[in-house]
Amino acid sequence: MDLIRIIFAIILPPLGVFLQVGLGLHFWINILLTLCGFVPGIVHAIWVIAKK
């Protein structure tokens, strides 16, 4: 299941974070990072998925 989340994190970072933690703080941080730049959103999403 983590592989699917990582694939979603690369395609659409907030979706990967949402599948991992739901509508928590990390989800909103990831949306903000993705809006600032796509790569920071991907890095944060992979970090959140790998951390759990």
C-alpha positions in Angstrom: 0.0 0.0 0.0 2.9 2.4 0.6 4.0 2.0 -3.0 0.6 3.2 -4.2 0.8 6.2 -1.8 4.2 7.1 -3.0 3.0 6.9 -6.6 0.1 9.2 -5.7 2.6 11.5 -3.9 4.6 11.9 -7.0 1.6 12.6 -9.3 -0.5 14.6 -6.8 1.3 15.2 -3.5 -1.7 16.2 -1.3 -3.5 13.0 -2.3 -0.7 10.8 -1.1 -0.6 12.7 2.2 -4.4 12.5 2.5 -4.3 8.7 2.1 -1.7 8.5 4.8 -2.9 10.9 7.5 -6.3 12.2 6.4 -7.2 15.9 6.8 -4.6 16.6 9.5 -2.0 19.3 9.8 0.4 17.6 7.4 -2.3 17.6 4.7 -2.6 21.4 4.9 1.1 21.9 5.1 1.5 19.8 1.9 -1.1 21.8 0.0 0.7 25.0 0.9 4.1 23.5 -0.1 2.6 22.2 -3.4 1.2 25.7 -4.2 4.6 27.2 -3.5 6.4 24.7 -5.7 5.6 21.2 -6.9 8.9 19.7 -5.8 8.7 20.7 -2.1 5.2 19.2 -2.0 6.5 15.9 -3.4 9.4 15.8 -0.9 7.1 16.5 2.0 4.6 13.9 0.9 7.2 11.2 0.5 8.7 12.2 3.9 5.2 11.9 5.6 4.6 8.5 4.0 8.0 7.1 4.9 7.8 8.4 8.4 4.6 6.5 9.4 
